Amino acid sequence: MIVVTGAAGFIASYLAEALNEAGHKNLILVDNFSSTDKKPNWIKLSFEQCIDREAFLPWFEENQKFIDYVFHLGARTDTTEKNQEILDHLNLEYSKLIWQICTKAQIPLVYASSAATYGLGEYGYKDEHNLSSKLQPLNLYGKSKNDFDIWALGQDTCPPHWYGLKFFNVYGPKEYHKGRMASVVLHTFKQIKEKGEMQLFRSHHPNYKDGEQLRDFVYVKDVAKVCLFLIEKLPKSGLYNLGSGKARTFYDLARLTFEALGLEPQISFIDTPIDIRDKYQYFTQADMDKLLSAGYTSGFHTLEQGVYDYVKNHLIKEL
């Protein structure tokens, strides 16, 4: 059986669907399943059992011998979260317990780290282990992810194969519930339907024009492919960047959404909210050499390909 935590959420539910398509029906889905707005993400999946995240660890202890792999993607992912207790529980202590059971039972583990660990990119965006202790994340969420990376790297005993995936800006199907934290593609699509235009955040950095803030956007379908590659090929354990390897502007993301709908871009700018303005990354770009050197050859969607597929084959049908 394969465990997928965070299975009602965005990336994990898409991964579970990809696992089903690859022939894996014996899934253990873990999350807080009480939210009805996330139900479409998981209700049609093939799985053995759904387990509430607070009941999962005792269950895992008792059933560890039946588990082949664990994808631990569940976390508190709101980058504006200020409650340290929640982040410590869900992003740090919970993850440590999963690691320890995987180690004891010798179960391969894939877990979600984040590009938020890189902060302003003072040390670049290379997934080298010796950089983790130097990184300065800009928010408590990023710090919680980096704290777990550092803890994992310091362990004398480990799962037989483990991979901490530093997700960059993931977009794609099944993110409809994420509200403010959803991708600019989804926000643009919704604003076009409501107002016929899109408002992007204005730049508050002298080196970047409005809309030209740069991020590494990666399509969720590529994220799922990488996860499947890891459990099939079992390359060297460690931290791995998971982006496209190519930084693009938010303006590009919005423009391509208009173009996928056959519309001329109507884009204006508003001030970045005060609560995230001083914690804002103006540039991210994953160094993908480690994953490529590990043998990953399936490539990544370009932004043009990913946005077109997302809009034409998912958003138009779903929203």
Beta strands, then each sheet from edge to edge (+ up, - down):
strand 1: 2-5
strand 2: 27-31
strand 3: 49-52
strand 4: 69-72
strand 5: 109-114
strand 6: 162-167
strand 7: 169-171
strand 8: 198-201
strand 9: 214-219
strand 10: 238-242
strand 11: 247-249
strand 12: 267-270
sheet 1: 3+ 2+ 1+ 4+ 5+ 6+ 10+
sheet 2: 7+ 9+ 11-
sheet 3: 8+ 12+
end
